[in-house]
């Protein structure tokens, strides 16, 4: 999923004060910055051994502006558990309203370079 800066700012205004404080606390206590992306930047666990992970980046067009941040699913769940119900509900609404999923009529059949 990708968010433009404007939508991200609008979305983040919906976060409760408690959730903003929880996010800041999580980042301050756990974030281990590194340009390397083979490990979670919060717990250090190797990415290939994760059941899942999220990669976060800031881009302009096709250019990556900042190093990628890797957040494993375990750390993502820890972060989510710190958020207020109001913030989690806002997240669910935002994702449901803006990212409806794969269209029902999408064709996943392989192509052989012929149109």
Residue, then its C-alpha position, 0 to 999 in steps of 0.5 A: x500500500x502506498x500513501x501520499x504525504x497529504x493523505x498520511x498527514x490527514x490520516x494521522x490526525x485521527x490518531x488519539x493522543x494516547x496512540x501518538x504517545x504510544x507510537x513515539x514511545x515504541x520508536x524511542x525504545x525499540x527503533x534501531x536505525x540501519x541502512x541494512x534491510x536483512x533484519x527487523x529494525x526493532x527487534x533485530x530478528x533476521x527478515x528471511x526467518x520472519x513469517x511476515x514483515x512490512x517495509x516502510x519507505x519515503x519515496x518521490x516518484x521512483x526515488x527512495x528518499x530515506x533508507x527502508x525500515x523493516x518492521x516484522x509482524x511480531x513487532x507490528x503486532x506489539x505496536x498495534x497492541x499499544x494503540x487505542x481502540x479509536x485509532x485501530x478503528x480509524x485504521x480499519x476504516x481508512x484501509x477499508x475505504x481506500x484499499x478495497x483489495x484486488x478487483x473481482x475481474x482482475x486477470x492473473x493468467x500468465x502472458x507470453x509477451x503477446x497482447 
